[in-house]
Amino acid sequence: MRKALDSAWPEPRKRLPPRPSTLDPYKVVIDGILWADLDAPRKQPHTVNRILHQLITG
């Protein structure tokens, strides 16, 4: 409380370390699918649902 009353500006917030994402184990697979889509015809790229289905079915 004393620090807050003595200073007009608050102390900077502490930086939290980055947390791992739930998608981290699948990023390589998803990136491979999306890179392959760059060469696919315009109307045939993977949708999010198709990518999810591929990840679920293996």
C-alpha positions as CSV (number, residue, x, y, z in Angstrom):
1,M,0.0,0.0,0.0
2,R,2.9,2.4,0.8
3,K,4.4,1.9,-2.6
4,A,1.1,2.8,-4.3
5,L,0.7,6.0,-2.2
6,D,4.4,7.1,-2.7
7,S,4.4,6.8,-6.5
8,A,2.1,8.4,-9.1
9,W,2.8,5.5,-11.6
10,P,2.2,1.9,-10.9
11,E,5.0,-0.6,-11.1
12,P,5.3,-2.5,-14.4
13,R,3.6,-5.8,-14.5
14,K,5.7,-9.0,-14.3
15,R,6.1,-10.8,-17.5
16,L,4.8,-14.4,-17.5
17,P,6.7,-17.1,-19.3
18,P,5.0,-18.2,-22.6
19,R,2.7,-21.2,-22.1
20,P,2.7,-24.1,-24.6
21,S,-0.2,-24.3,-26.9
22,T,-2.5,-27.3,-27.2
23,L,-1.8,-27.3,-30.9
24,D,2.0,-27.6,-30.6
25,P,2.1,-31.4,-31.2
26,Y,0.0,-30.9,-34.4
27,K,1.6,-27.8,-35.9
28,V,4.0,-29.8,-38.1
29,V,1.1,-31.8,-39.6
30,I,-1.1,-28.7,-40.1
31,D,1.7,-26.8,-41.7
32,G,2.3,-29.7,-44.1
33,I,-1.3,-29.7,-45.1
34,L,-1.4,-26.0,-45.7
35,W,1.9,-26.0,-47.7
36,A,0.4,-28.7,-49.9
37,D,-2.7,-26.6,-50.4
38,L,-0.6,-23.8,-52.0
39,D,-0.2,-26.1,-55.1
40,A,-3.8,-27.3,-55.1
41,P,-6.4,-25.9,-57.5
42,R,-8.2,-22.8,-56.2
43,K,-11.4,-24.5,-55.2
44,Q,-9.8,-27.5,-53.5
45,P,-8.0,-26.2,-50.4
46,H,-8.6,-27.9,-47.1
47,T,-11.2,-26.4,-44.8
48,V,-10.8,-26.3,-41.0
49,N,-13.2,-29.2,-40.7
50,R,-11.3,-31.3,-43.2
51,I,-8.0,-30.6,-41.4
52,L,-9.7,-31.5,-38.0
53,H,-11.1,-34.7,-39.5
54,Q,-7.6,-35.7,-40.8
55,L,-6.1,-35.0,-37.3
56,I,-8.7,-37.1,-35.6
57,T,-8.6,-40.1,-38.0
58,G,-4.8,-40.0,-38.1
